[in-house]
Amino acid sequence: MDREFLIDLFADFGPVTIRKMFSGYGISADGINFALSLRAGLFFRADEVTIPDFEAEGSKPFQYSTRAKTVVVNSYWELPARLFDDSAELAQWARAALAAAQRAKVKTRPKKKAAAKNAVPKKRVAKKVAKKAARRVGKAKRAHGSK
């Protein structure tokens, strides 16, 4: 699927942002990724609320193979083929996928602030300060000729 096809496909849903991703595109609205267009097909974000709808249509979750195993990504499910011909219903599914993505975003909010994650532990700061002070004292002694 190319970019123009995807823009037309989501016309009834509303404006989407389409970005190159992996072997296809990531599709987002309001800054939230809710769909993937890959070689294997079009996949919508799903969760415990929407997965039963995909199962009822006979859809499968996204999966890919590594050298060692097949990985199943249960958070993205293949869009039923019949929806490619029904833009109004596709828009409903897209809204449900966006809602699932929004729910997932709420669940995975960071527990600590980013600044705290990058902060240097207090012990390391104290050691640095002590080393700098020792160097200054050493320089001062050398400058005055004492050992």
N, C-alpha and C positions, 0 to 999 in steps of 0.2 A: 504494500500500500504506500502510495506516495503522499507527500504533504498536502497537495491540492485535494486529493480524494478524501483525506481525513477532515480537512476544513469543511468540505461539502457535507460529509457524513454527520458532522456535529452541528450543522447550521441551525437545526431546530432546538438544540440544547443551549446554544449561546456561544459567545467567544471562548476559544480555547487557545492555549499556548502549546505549540508543538516543538519539542526539542529533540535533536538527534540523541539516541541512547542505544547502547549495545548494537544489536543488528537491526534496529528500527527506530522508533520514536517513543518518547514519553509524552503523554498528553495530560495537561493540567488546566485547572480553572481556579481563579482566586489564589494562585500560588501553591496549590495542592495537587500533587500528581494523583490521578485517579484511573488512568488507563495506560496500557502499553500496546503499541503496534509493533509486532515482531514478525520475523519470517513465518513463525508458526501460527500467526493469526492475531486477532484483536482481543485483548484481555482487559477486563474491568476489575477494579478493586472490590474485594468482597470481605464480609465478616460473618459472624454468627447470625446476623439479621438477614443478610442477602444470599448466603450460600444455598439455602433451601430453594430459592428461585432458580438458581443455576442448575442445581441437581434435578429439579422438575423438568428442565429443558433438555436434560441429558448432557450438559456441559461438563467439562473436566477442568481441574485446576492446571495452571501453567506448570510445566515441568521441563527440565533439561538434563542432559546426561554429561557426566564427567567420566574420566577414565575408570573410576572406581565404582560409581553408582549413578542412579537416577535420582535427581533432587526434585521434590514436589513443593511448589510454592503455593500454599493454600490461600494466600491473601490476594491472588489474582486468578480469575476464572475466565475461560474462553467465552466470548460473546456468542449467543446462539445465532447461527447463520441466517435464520429467518428475519432477524432484526435489521439486516443490511437493506431490506426492501421496505421497512416501515420506520421512517425517520422520526415520527412522533413517539412511537414506543421506544425506539432507541434512545431518544432524549430522556424518557422516564428512567430507563436503566442507567443512563449516564448520571442522572441526578442521584439515584440510589448509590451508585459507585462513589460519587463525590462525597455523599453523606458518610459512607463507610470509611473513606479516607480521612474525613474530618474526625470521626470517632476514634480512629487509630491514632491520629495525631494527638488527641487529648490524652489518651492512655500512655503515650510514650514521652511525655514532657520530661525534661531533665530534672533530676532531683536536687542538684546543686547548681549554683550559678557558674557560668563559664569562667569568670574571673577566679573563683575559688579553685577551680580545676587546674588552672595554670599558675597558681600561687606557689611560691617557694616555701617549704616548711620552715618554721621558726628556728629550729636547731641549725639548719644550714645557713641561715642569715646570721645567726649569732657567731658561728664559726668564721664566716667571711669577715665580719667586723673585727673579731679578735685577731685574725691573721693580718689584716690591714694595720691595726694598731701596733702589732709586733714589728711589722716592717718599718713603720714610722719611727719607732723607738730605736731600732737597729740603725737606721739611716742617721738619726740624730746623734747617736753615740759615735758613729764613724766620722761624722762631720766635726765633732769636737775632739776627736783623737782618743777617746776612751774605748775600752773594750769590755 
